[in-house]
Structures are given as structure tokens and as C-alpha cells.
Amino acid sequence: MSFNLTGGNPRAHRIRVYLFGTTVVQEGMPVCYDNSTTNWHGGSMTLGEITESTTTAEGSQNEGKYIRVEIPNADNVGMFAGVVAKGSPGLGKAGPSAIDIYVPNGAVVPVLTDLNCLADRTILAIQTGEEELGVPLETDSRAVAIARETYDRGTAGLILAELCPERFVFQDMGGTALSVDDASTTTGTMVNHINLNFLGTSSYQKGLYCKGTIGAAGSCVYGMWKFRTVLNAAAKDNVHPLCVNLHLTENATIPAVPATEHGTTAIYATVETASTAGAAYHAGDLSDGDFSMLYGGYYVKATGGNPNQFYWFHFNHNSADGYDTPNGLIACQRKADIGMVTCTGASEWGIPIVVDATPYWIQVRSART
């Protein structure tokens, strides 16, 4: 018995679809399903081109939505179908035409791209109006593959890549939000759910880990990880775009820590320099910029009346319910951590603040009287 080891990836699955439009068919070219089609049956075929004559209404299961494909556009980037397969009908000719495509099932297949690819690292994405895979853009784009070859394609050419859109989070429809129906009005709704129980004793257990590295002269002005809640109706209750809870059960205990260390916190945030093996913590030249641990902005202009009150912070511990009383507003490990300096009296200190580039001091005392 002999085996053919050069016949292509056995995991690759190809299907025949119908390319709509006049694009020239190329191997590895990405296509998306024509999700807006209402025509398919009842027409005629001439030289591989189908002329439709019957309109199929929504709700009547029009086959065109999973047979007709087209070049990616702003409306169909959420409907990635695959890439044109090797030996497909119509190669080198303009559509419309029947074509064969590799479906995105994790197989490694040839794709068309013009990127400088690094094997197992470069992300490839569909883009509106593009006949090859490129970089994932913020709008009208979707990551669908990872390069499996290292090669710099200055002009569009073939690269082996894993077709794997499921490895990237994409819940959108060409800039239009996916919707949760209003059938349930009393029960809370939820789209994505993570529920984990760690049974080990490690001090570094994580339910979710995200890391983004700015490796060139870029930035992340609006946040590396951005959460936005849009209020587009009369709110029924308070609105909180981000909620962080540290729940303590009857079995919970917290460790004692030295006074020079932080205790258990609901939120832990740092600005820190990196370290290398055998070297002290260090960074490059930071002399041109400023750092802040937190930034708060208030940009509200209402046509029907401004809010009754606005506060930068709001504290509440419901003392009426018998909860323990907090020990203070803030805690610092050392005076130098917030730049405290001595003032006129032995028990008086100043905390520096800067307003409109001018330094001021908030005076505090080490005694209550």
C-alpha cells in the first residue's frame, strides 16, 4: 500500500459556490456570503452564469444566502465563506461564475495576501473591497487566518495559512450591532459566560489573561482594552459600564500582610518598568512624558437639562445594614508615595497637587486636634 503525501491538506474541505459580481477569480482570494440576496431560483444558466428571475421573501429560506458569495464589503464581513481553492472553476476569468472554496475549518491552505508574513504569528484579515487578506482593521474588517509560512509578499501572492476565524472574537455585523431580542423582560440576559472554580493553591490563578504589546511607534490613545456602553433609551435603573466585585463568603479569610505592602483589593493597577533576567527593573528614556495611575474625564452636554449632581467619586458602605465602618479614605505605605512633606507644624504635612500646571498643597495633620 502506498500513500500520497503531496495531495494537499486532508483536513481542507472544499465546496462549490456561486461568485456574484465581475471580480477576476484568483486562487486564495477571500469571499463572503451574500447575506442580502433575495434571488436564486427560477432563472436560467448560460456558460456558468445564472440569471435569476424569482424573488424569495425573507423567511422563505433563500438558498442564495449560503450559495452566493462576493468580495468582502462593509455588509458581509461577518459572513466569511472561505478562500478560492486550488484548481477551482473560473480561475483567471471574471465572474459571475461557479467556484470552489476552502471553508474555514482550521485547515492549512494557500491564501492570497500582500503582507510580510511570519509563520505561526501574522494575523490575516478580510477587508472591505480587498481581494487579498491584509491586516485586521478597526472597521469593516475581520481576522480570519494565521500565516503558516515566513515570507514577505510585497505584492499579492500565495501563502500557506490556517483558516481559523473562530480563534478571534468577532461579534458584529459590518458595524451593525448584533441584537438580543426583547422576548424576556424580567430575567437578566447574557451573551458570553465564563464561570470557573480554581481548586489549586497557586498564588497566580487567572480566569482571563490579555496582553497587548506596542512594538512600534504606535499608541493606544483610547485604551488597549476598551469597553463602551451606549445608553440609547430611558434607563430603568442605574447604568454601570464596568462592575468589579470581590465576594467574600463565610469560608473566606484574608492573609495578614506587612504594613509596607498592599492588602486584598477589588482592583489592582500598576504602572511599572520591565525587568530582564539578572538585571534590575528598568525602562528607556521617559523624560518627555507624564504618568497617571487613573484618568477621569467628564464630557457631558445635555439639551434637555444637565444631571442633578456630578461627582468624581462616590463612596457608600451602607452602614445602616450593619457593615463594618471603613478606617479611612485612603491608605499609603509611605509618605514619599504621595510626595508628602512637612509644613509649619511638627504634626502638619502637605500633599502636593497640580492645578493648571501650578503646584498647590493640601494640608493634613497627624493628630485629630
C-alpha positions as CSV (number, residue, x, y, z in Angstrom):
1,M,0.0,0.0,0.0
2,S,1.3,3.5,-0.9
3,F,0.2,6.8,0.5
4,N,0.1,10.1,-1.4
5,L,1.7,12.7,0.9
6,T,1.6,15.5,-1.7
7,G,-2.1,15.7,-2.4
8,G,-2.9,18.6,-0.2
9,N,-4.1,19.0,3.4
10,P,-6.6,16.2,4.1
11,R,-8.4,18.4,6.6
12,A,-9.1,21.0,3.9
13,H,-12.8,20.8,2.8
14,R,-13.9,22.4,-0.4
15,I,-17.4,23.3,-1.6
16,R,-18.8,24.8,-4.7
17,V,-20.5,28.2,-4.5
18,Y,-21.5,30.9,-7.0
19,L,-19.4,34.1,-7.2
20,F,-21.5,37.1,-7.8
21,G,-20.0,40.2,-9.5
22,T,-17.3,40.7,-12.1
23,T,-14.2,40.1,-10.0
24,V,-11.5,38.0,-11.7
25,V,-11.2,34.7,-9.8
26,Q,-7.8,34.1,-8.1
27,E,-6.6,31.2,-6.1
28,G,-6.6,32.0,-2.4
29,M,-8.9,35.0,-2.8
30,P,-11.3,35.5,0.2
31,V,-15.0,35.6,-0.4
32,C,-18.0,36.2,1.9
33,Y,-21.6,35.0,1.6
34,D,-24.0,37.5,0.0
35,N,-26.2,37.8,3.1
36,S,-28.5,40.4,1.4
37,T,-29.5,38.3,-1.6
38,T,-33.2,37.6,-2.3
39,N,-32.8,35.9,-5.7
40,W,-31.7,32.5,-6.7
41,H,-34.2,30.1,-8.2
42,G,-36.4,30.4,-11.3
43,G,-33.8,31.7,-13.7
44,S,-31.5,30.4,-16.5
45,M,-27.9,29.4,-16.8
46,T,-25.6,30.3,-19.7
47,L,-21.8,29.4,-19.7
48,G,-21.8,29.0,-15.9
49,E,-23.6,32.3,-15.3
50,I,-27.0,32.2,-13.6
51,T,-29.7,34.8,-14.4
52,E,-32.3,34.9,-11.6
53,S,-35.9,35.8,-12.2
54,T,-37.6,34.9,-8.9
55,T,-37.6,36.9,-5.7
56,T,-37.6,35.0,-2.5
57,A,-39.0,36.8,0.5
58,E,-37.3,36.9,3.9
59,G,-38.4,33.9,6.0
60,S,-38.7,31.6,3.0
61,Q,-35.1,30.2,3.3
62,N,-33.5,31.6,0.2
63,E,-30.6,29.3,-0.9
64,G,-28.6,32.3,-2.2
65,K,-27.6,33.2,1.3
66,Y,-25.4,30.1,1.6
67,I,-24.5,29.6,-2.1
68,R,-23.9,33.1,-3.5
69,V,-20.6,34.7,-2.5
70,E,-18.8,38.0,-3.2
71,I,-15.8,40.1,-2.4
72,P,-15.8,41.3,1.3
73,N,-17.7,44.6,1.8
74,A,-19.0,46.5,4.8
75,D,-22.2,44.5,5.0
76,N,-20.8,40.9,4.7
77,V,-17.5,40.8,6.7
78,G,-19.4,38.8,9.4
79,M,-20.2,36.2,6.8
80,F,-16.7,34.9,5.8
81,A,-17.2,31.9,3.5
82,G,-13.6,30.9,2.7
83,V,-10.9,31.3,0.0
84,V,-10.8,30.2,-3.6
85,A,-9.4,26.6,-3.8
86,K,-6.6,25.3,-6.0
87,G,-7.9,24.2,-9.4
88,S,-11.3,26.0,-8.9
89,P,-13.5,26.5,-11.9
90,G,-13.3,30.0,-13.3
91,L,-9.7,30.7,-12.3
92,G,-8.3,33.7,-14.2
93,K,-11.7,34.7,-15.5
94,A,-14.1,37.4,-14.5
95,G,-17.3,36.5,-12.7
96,P,-20.1,35.7,-12.3
97,S,-19.0,32.1,-12.1
98,A,-19.3,28.9,-10.1
99,I,-16.1,28.5,-7.9
100,D,-14.7,26.1,-5.4
101,I,-13.6,27.4,-2.0
102,Y,-11.9,26.0,1.1
103,V,-14.2,26.5,4.1
104,P,-12.7,27.9,7.3
105,N,-12.3,24.8,9.4
106,G,-8.8,25.2,10.7
107,A,-7.1,23.6,7.8
108,V,-3.8,25.0,6.4
109,V,-4.5,26.1,2.8
110,P,-3.0,28.7,0.3
111,V,-4.4,32.2,0.8
112,L,-3.8,35.4,-1.2
113,T,-2.1,38.2,0.8
114,D,0.3,41.1,0.4
115,L,1.7,41.1,3.9
116,N,5.2,40.4,5.3
117,C,4.3,37.1,7.0
118,L,5.9,35.4,10.0
119,A,5.0,31.7,10.4
120,D,2.6,31.0,13.2
121,R,2.4,34.7,14.2
122,T,1.0,37.0,11.5
123,I,-2.7,37.6,11.6
124,L,-4.5,37.8,8.3
125,A,-7.9,39.5,7.9
126,I,-10.5,40.3,5.3
127,Q,-11.0,43.9,4.4
128,T,-13.8,45.8,2.6
129,G,-13.2,45.7,-1.2
130,E,-9.9,43.8,-1.0
131,E,-9.2,40.7,-3.0
132,E,-6.4,39.5,-0.7
133,L,-6.0,39.2,3.1
134,G,-4.5,42.1,5.0
135,V,-4.1,43.5,8.5
136,P,-7.1,43.5,10.8
137,L,-8.6,47.0,10.8
138,E,-10.9,48.6,13.3
139,T,-13.9,48.8,11.0
140,D,-15.2,46.8,8.0
141,S,-12.6,44.0,8.6
142,R,-12.3,40.7,10.4
143,A,-9.3,38.4,11.3
144,V,-9.8,35.0,9.8
145,A,-6.4,33.3,9.5
146,I,-2.8,32.9,10.8
147,A,0.1,32.6,8.5
148,R,2.0,29.3,8.4
149,E,4.9,30.4,6.3
150,T,7.5,33.1,6.7
151,Y,7.7,35.2,3.6
152,D,7.4,38.9,2.6
153,R,4.8,39.3,-0.1
154,G,5.5,42.8,-1.4
155,T,2.7,42.2,-3.9
156,A,-0.2,39.9,-3.5
157,G,0.7,36.2,-3.7
158,L,0.0,32.9,-2.1
159,I,1.0,32.0,1.5
160,L,0.0,28.9,3.5
161,A,-2.3,29.9,6.3
162,E,-4.6,28.3,8.8
163,L,-8.2,29.4,8.2
164,C,-9.4,29.9,11.7
165,P,-11.8,32.8,12.3
166,E,-13.1,31.0,15.4
167,R,-9.7,31.8,17.1
168,F,-10.7,35.5,17.2
169,V,-13.5,37.2,18.9
170,F,-15.9,38.9,16.4
171,Q,-19.5,39.6,17.3
172,D,-20.5,42.3,14.9
173,M,-22.2,42.6,11.5
174,G,-20.4,45.2,9.4
175,G,-20.5,47.8,12.1
176,T,-24.1,47.0,13.0
177,A,-24.7,45.5,16.4
178,L,-25.9,42.0,16.9
179,S,-29.1,42.1,18.9
180,V,-30.6,40.4,21.9
181,D,-34.4,40.0,21.4
182,D,-36.8,41.6,23.9
183,A,-38.8,38.4,24.5
184,S,-37.5,38.2,28.1
185,T,-38.4,41.3,30.1
186,T,-37.9,40.1,33.7
187,T,-34.8,37.7,33.6
188,G,-31.3,39.1,33.1
189,T,-29.8,38.4,29.7
190,M,-26.2,37.3,29.0
191,V,-24.3,36.6,25.7
192,N,-20.9,35.4,26.9
193,H,-20.3,33.5,30.1
194,I,-17.2,32.4,31.9
195,N,-17.6,30.5,35.2
196,L,-14.5,28.9,36.8
197,N,-13.6,27.3,40.1
198,F,-9.9,27.0,40.9
199,L,-9.0,24.1,43.1
200,G,-5.3,24.6,43.2
201,T,-3.2,26.6,45.7
202,S,-1.2,28.8,43.3
203,S,-1.0,32.5,44.1
204,Y,-1.3,33.3,40.4
205,Q,-4.7,32.0,39.2
206,K,-6.2,33.8,36.3
207,G,-9.6,33.4,34.7
208,L,-8.7,35.6,31.7
209,Y,-5.3,36.9,30.6
210,C,-4.9,39.6,27.9
211,K,-1.6,41.1,26.8
212,G,-1.1,43.7,24.1
213,T,2.4,44.9,23.2
214,I,3.0,48.2,21.4
215,G,6.0,47.1,19.4
216,A,6.4,50.1,17.0
217,A,5.8,53.8,17.0
218,G,2.1,53.4,17.7
219,S,-0.1,54.1,20.8
220,C,-3.4,53.2,22.3
221,V,-4.9,56.6,23.0
222,Y,-8.4,55.2,23.7
223,G,-7.3,52.2,25.6
224,M,-5.7,48.9,24.7
225,W,-8.8,47.2,26.1
226,K,-11.9,49.3,25.5
227,F,-15.4,48.8,27.0
228,R,-18.2,51.1,25.8
229,T,-21.8,51.1,27.0
230,V,-24.2,53.2,24.9
231,L,-27.3,54.5,26.6
232,N,-29.9,54.9,23.8
233,A,-33.2,54.8,25.8
234,A,-34.7,55.9,29.1
235,A,-32.7,53.9,31.7
236,K,-34.8,51.8,34.0
237,D,-32.2,51.8,36.7
238,N,-28.5,52.8,37.3
239,V,-26.1,52.2,34.5
240,H,-22.6,50.8,35.2
241,P,-20.4,50.0,32.1
242,L,-18.0,48.1,34.3
243,C,-18.7,46.2,37.5
244,V,-15.9,44.6,39.6
245,N,-17.0,42.6,42.7
246,L,-14.8,40.9,45.3
247,H,-17.2,38.5,47.0
248,L,-16.3,37.2,50.5
249,T,-18.2,34.0,51.6
250,E,-18.5,32.6,55.1
251,N,-15.4,30.4,54.4
252,A,-13.2,33.3,53.3
253,T,-10.1,34.5,55.1
254,I,-7.6,37.1,54.0
255,P,-3.9,36.9,54.8
256,A,-2.1,39.3,57.2
257,V,0.4,41.5,55.3
258,P,3.2,43.8,56.5
259,A,2.3,47.5,56.8
260,T,4.6,48.2,53.8
261,E,2.6,46.0,51.5
262,H,-0.8,46.4,49.9
263,G,-3.7,44.2,51.2
264,T,-6.5,42.5,49.4
265,T,-8.1,44.8,46.8
266,A,-11.1,44.6,44.4
267,I,-8.9,46.4,41.7
268,Y,-5.2,46.1,41.4
269,A,-3.5,48.5,38.9
270,T,0.2,49.4,38.5
271,V,2.5,51.4,36.2
272,E,5.7,49.5,36.2
273,T,9.0,49.1,34.4
274,A,10.1,45.8,32.9
275,S,12.9,43.6,34.1
276,T,15.2,41.1,32.4
277,A,16.9,38.1,33.8
278,G,19.7,39.2,36.2
279,A,19.1,42.9,35.7
280,A,17.3,45.5,37.8
281,Y,13.9,46.8,36.8
282,H,14.4,49.4,34.1
283,A,12.9,51.3,31.2
284,G,14.1,53.6,28.4
285,D,14.1,57.4,28.4
286,L,10.8,58.6,30.0
287,S,11.8,62.2,30.5
288,D,9.4,63.7,27.9
289,G,6.1,62.5,29.3
290,D,3.9,62.2,32.3
291,F,2.2,59.3,34.0
292,S,-1.1,58.9,35.8
293,M,-2.5,55.9,37.5
294,L,-6.1,56.8,36.7
295,Y,-7.7,59.3,34.3
296,G,-11.2,60.6,34.7
297,G,-13.0,62.7,32.0
298,Y,-16.4,64.3,32.2
299,Y,-17.7,65.3,28.7
300,V,-21.5,65.8,29.0
301,K,-23.7,68.4,27.3
302,A,-27.4,67.8,27.6
303,T,-30.0,69.5,25.5
304,G,-32.8,68.7,28.0
305,G,-31.1,69.6,31.2
306,N,-27.8,68.6,32.9
307,P,-27.6,65.9,35.7
308,N,-28.6,67.0,39.2
309,Q,-25.2,66.3,40.5
310,F,-21.8,65.1,39.2
311,Y,-19.1,63.6,41.5
312,W,-15.7,62.3,40.5
313,F,-16.0,59.7,43.2
314,H,-19.0,58.3,45.2
315,F,-18.4,56.2,48.3
316,N,-21.1,54.0,50.0
317,H,-20.8,51.2,52.5
318,N,-24.5,51.0,53.8
319,S,-23.7,51.4,57.5
320,A,-27.4,51.1,58.3
321,D,-27.2,47.4,57.3
322,G,-24.6,46.7,59.9
323,Y,-21.5,46.6,57.7
324,D,-18.1,47.4,59.2
325,T,-17.0,51.1,59.2
326,P,-14.0,51.8,56.9
327,N,-10.8,53.0,58.6
328,G,-10.3,56.0,56.3
329,L,-10.5,57.4,52.8
330,I,-7.1,56.3,51.5
331,A,-4.0,54.4,52.8
332,C,-0.4,55.0,51.7
333,Q,2.5,52.7,52.6
334,R,4.9,55.6,52.9
335,K,4.7,59.4,52.9
336,A,7.0,59.6,49.9
337,D,4.5,57.5,47.9
338,I,2.3,60.6,47.5
339,G,5.0,63.3,47.9
340,M,4.1,64.3,51.5
341,V,6.4,67.0,53.0
342,T,6.5,68.7,56.4
343,C,4.8,72.0,56.8
344,T,5.0,74.7,59.6
345,G,4.0,72.5,62.5
346,A,5.5,69.3,63.7
347,S,2.2,67.4,63.1
348,E,1.3,69.1,59.8
349,W,2.0,67.8,56.4
350,G,1.4,68.9,52.8
351,I,0.2,66.7,50.0
352,P,1.1,68.1,46.6
353,I,-1.4,68.6,43.8
354,V,-1.1,70.3,40.4
355,V,-3.9,72.5,39.0
356,D,-3.4,74.1,35.6
357,A,0.4,73.4,35.8
358,T,0.6,75.2,39.1
359,P,1.6,73.3,42.3
360,Y,-0.6,73.5,45.4
361,W,-0.6,71.8,48.7
362,I,-3.4,70.1,50.7
363,Q,-2.5,70.4,54.3
364,V,-3.1,67.5,56.6
365,R,-2.4,66.8,60.3
366,S,-1.1,63.7,62.1
367,A,-3.3,64.5,65.0
368,R,-7.1,64.9,65.1
369,T,-6.9,68.2,67.1
